[in-house]
Amino acid sequence: MTLYKALKMFVAGEYEGNPIEECHTSSYNMKISISNKENLEKNIVYLFFDREEFLKMYNANNDYNDHLISAAFSNRYYSSDYGRLVFINYDDSEYNFKEGYLIREFSDENIEKFKEILFMTSKVLYKKISDDFDSNLEDACRFLYSKFARNIDYIISEYSELYDAALVIGLRKYLERRGCGIFSVFLIHEMICQRKYVTTIGNIIRLYEEYNAEDEDIVSLLKKMIISKDLQEDEDYFEDYYAYFESENFDSVEFNRVVSRKLDQIIESIEESENSEEIKKENEIYSIIDKMGYQFDRWEDFPKEKRNNKYRFKIIGFDKGKVTVLKHSVGWTYASETYKMGLEDFLNFLYHPELFD
């Protein structure tokens, strides 16, 4: 039996029980309070919704908005166990680390550990950071990522999850304010925004008839009413998502706990290493890189006197006292070759690239 038919029978005195109980698709959302047995149309009806249900009813047909609403209120789409984030991806966070942005979330204690690692691995970068922290942060981060990618990837992954979770919390707070008062035009009065409303049996029957929705459940009727009055939300909740971020929603304590553990592991690995000579060689190579204004993980041109349009190169990182470089052939083939070189070979690579053709 449809809800409309059950209500009509009830007010006509043809139905003695609770008409809503016959309509399973609407029973969750409605409750009748019988206080007027002489005029049954005037009895009160309470309407109930969870926030996710209300917002999907209020929102324009947008599958991705539905995805975000579910993420905000049910966590159905956010699960670090499955690696599925709502707003951001790992590549964004890796970029932010290399640019130095993630370091600004480090605690003072972790900043000191960050500097300690630089002191142990690159005296040049340590001095630059000590002289001007902000201006040299990108170089320092790219350098450390090139050497300790495994540990730093863990930090980046943790940041991605916690930052995304903070955005979801911000989205939830934003959505909780949407659609308040929307049903007042239909003589359905709001008791709790998105959650609880009150009207009469007679008004529900009238709305069913006005909107030719006699076969619909209560939620479908209300959505049809909203659409007819052009009251639907037509906003893209993903656009400008960064505005949902509030620092109090970011779990800085947990983030810095993970950062501290991973930085300690890096420091321990350096202290236990017996390859101080390798670190010395890497520092010598980095001094050349820094003097020439090169950076890690960026396509660079050869020195001016050897520059041509045929090749470019990218400094990937250090490994066992040598620098790893990717040489890129510019043209239709886009061919690339990888080299692992000591200081002397690296200088020959820069100033005599024809040797490597």
Summary of the structure (lengths in Angstrom):
residues: 357
radius of gyration: 31.8
end to end distance: 81.7
largest distance: 102.2
contacts: 1037
relative contact order: 0.12
helix: 57%
strand: 13%
